[in-house]
């Protein structure tokens, strides 16, 4: 996908390069695009692509079925929003944080408010917006165990094959999901009360209706999603690093990359 020029994309869409640049900047365009030709050029499903361009979003997720999971969204200086996730066992009050976001304070406030002890910090990948606040959490909870897919991480922090982490009654496993990041990892949380569906903390592996920059490895990124994410049960809740939550079923139906 990186090899498609702006000129080629504009030609396929039936607009000028200037109009394409304006569309990318504002998300609004005055002309009807040729989504069939554009989708073919970009290897995207045209109807799904058109729906995204017209403002499609996944249904809003009601998290009450999973009880003790919270999404904390923090902004970067350029306005980019980053999600991190706090999960805990409501009886033992042991908590796990998935990625750190860009501001530790809202998470630390929630931990204090709920009377929790942070036992684990799971990193989906090592890009700055997902790990920036790690030192602050380690300072506040020095006994919290860090989990990472990075080969350069200290040995005691690297994910182990087939490892199962128990957080009270919850069960956490992982699967490698490289593509957007070489050290990409998806964490699966199961054994929720009342048999709520599994939760997959996917980082930037897949987004609602999209995928993150393939960083030169688009085919690997797409293959990873097909094999490691879209093979999960249809009702699995997908929790991405940016944007709204979604499910496997919704992404199979609406994501133009698949």
N, C-alpha and C positions, 0 to 999 in steps of 0.2 A: 504494500500500500504506500510505502514511503516513496516509491518510484513514480507515482502519478503526479504530474506537474499541475500547477494551478491553471495553466492555459488549457491543458487537456480536460481537466475537470469542468472548467467553465464552458468549453466547447460542447462537451457531452450534455451539460445541463441546459444549454441553449441560452447562456447569458455571457456577458463580458467578464473579463478578469476583475475589473473594478467593481462590478455588481457582485461578483463572488466574494471579494474582499469585504465589501459592505455587509453582505449576508453573514459571513463568518464573524464579523465584529459585533453585529447587532442582533443576529438571530432572526432578522426580519427581511423579507425580500418582496419586491413589488411585482415580480414576474412569476408565472407558473413555470416550474422547472420540469425538464424532461427526466423524470426519475427513472424511467426504464433504461435509458442510455447511461445515466450517471451510475445507477446501481450495477449495471453490467461492467462498466469501467472499473469500479471500486470493489467488485466482487461482493456486493451487498444485495439483499432482497429488496427490490424496488418498492413494493407496497409497504413493507415495514419501514423503509427509509422515509417514505413520504409521510407516514404516520408520525414518525419522530420529528420531522421538519414541521409538522402541523401542531406540535406541542404535546404529543402523547406522553403520559406518565403512568407508572404502575399504580394500581389501587393502593390507597393509603393503608398501612399496616397497623392493626390493633395488637399491641404487644402484651395485652393483659393475659393472653393465653399462656405466655411464657413466664409471667409473674416477675421474676427478679432479673431482668435484663434492661439496661438503659443505654440509649444512644446519646453521646455527648459530642456536639459539633462545635468546632473552634475555627476561627478565621485566620488566614494568612494576611500579611500586609497588603497583598494585591487583591484581596477579596475572595480568594479561593477558600472553600469550606472543606474541612477534613473531619471525618467521623472516627471516633474511637468508641469502644463498647465496654461497659462494666457489667459483669455477671456475678451473681453470688448465690450461695446456698442459704435459704431463708431461716433454717434452723441453726446451723453452726455459725452463720455470719461470715464465713470465709469467702473472699472475693478474688476474681481474676479480671485483669485488665487486658484488653486486646488492642494493641497499638496505643500510642500516648497522646496523639493529637498535638496541637500547637500551644496549648495552655493547660498546665496541670491543675490549676486552681479549681475549676469547676468539678473535676473528678475528685480531688482531695476533699472538697466541701461535701460532695455526695457521700463519700466514704465515711466521713465524720458524722453526717446527718443520719445515716443508716446504721451506725455502730458496727462497721465492718473492719476486718483485717485483710489487707491485700496480701495474698499468698503467692500469686503468680502474675507475671507479665508476659503475654504472648505477642510476639512481633510478626506481622504478616510479611514484611520485607523491610529493608534498611534505608529506604528513601527518607529524606530529612523530615518530611511532614508526618511521618508515622513513628519516628523515634526521637524527635527533638527533645521531648520532656523526660526522657528516660532517667537522666541524672537526678531530677527532682523527686521522682517516684522512688528511686533507689535510696535517696537520702531519707525520705519519709518512712520507707519500709525496707530497711537494709536486709531483712531476711527473705524478702520476696524473691522467688526464683524466676529468672529470665529464660524465655524459650525463643529460639531463633533458628531460621534456616540458613543463616550465613555461615559459609565455610571459614570465614575469618573471625567469627565469634569465639570467645573462650570455650574450651572443650565442654565445660560443665553447663554451658548455655545452649549448646547445639541440640536440636531435636534428634531423638533416637528412633530408629526404625521400630514401628509397631508399638510405640510407647503409648500408654494410657494414663492420663492424669485424672485423678478423682478430686472433685471439688464438692465436698459433702456428698450428696446423692447424685450430682451431675458427673458425666463422663466425657472427657475431652480427648479427642484423637486429632491427628493431622495428616495431611497429604501434600506432597510437594506440587506447587503450581507455578513453575517458571514461565517466563514470557515477557510480561511487563518488567519484571525484575528477576535477575538470575536466582535470587534467594527467596522467591515468592513461595509462601506457604498458606494453605487454607486450613483453618481449625474447625473441627466439627464438634458440636456440643449436643449431647443426647441425654436421655433418661430424665427428661423434664417431668414435673408433676402433671397429672391428668393427661399423660401421653401426648403432650404437645409435640409437633413435628421437630425434627432436628434443626439446629441453627448452624449455618456455615458462615464463619467470619472470613470473607474472601479477600480482604484488602483491596488492591487495585487489579485483581485478576479479571473481574467482570464487573460492569456497572449496569444499572437499570437501563436497558435499551442500547447498550454500547459496550465497548471495552476500552481500557486505557491504552495509551501509546505503547505500541509493540517494541519501541526502541530497537528497530532493526530486526526484530524476531517475530513478525506478525504471524507467520504460519505456526511457529511454536506456541505462541500465545493462544491462537484459536484451537490448535490441537489439544492443548492443556485443558481448555474450557470444555471442549467436547468430551474428553475422556475422564476428567476429574470433577467437573462441576455439573454438567448436564446429565450425567449418569446417576446423580443422586435422586432420591425420591422426589416426585413432582411437587410435593407440598413443603419441601425444605426451604426454610427462610434464608435468603441470601443477604448478608450484611456487608455492603461494600465500604470502601474507604472514602467515597465521595458520593453524594446524591442520595436518593431515596432507597429504602429497602425494597426487595422484590422477592420472587420465588423462582424455583427452577421451571415450573409450568409457565409462568408469565414470560420468562426469557425465551423459552423454546418457541412461544407463540409470537413474540413481538420484537425480539432482538434482531436487527437486520444483518448482523454478522453471521447468523446461523439459520 
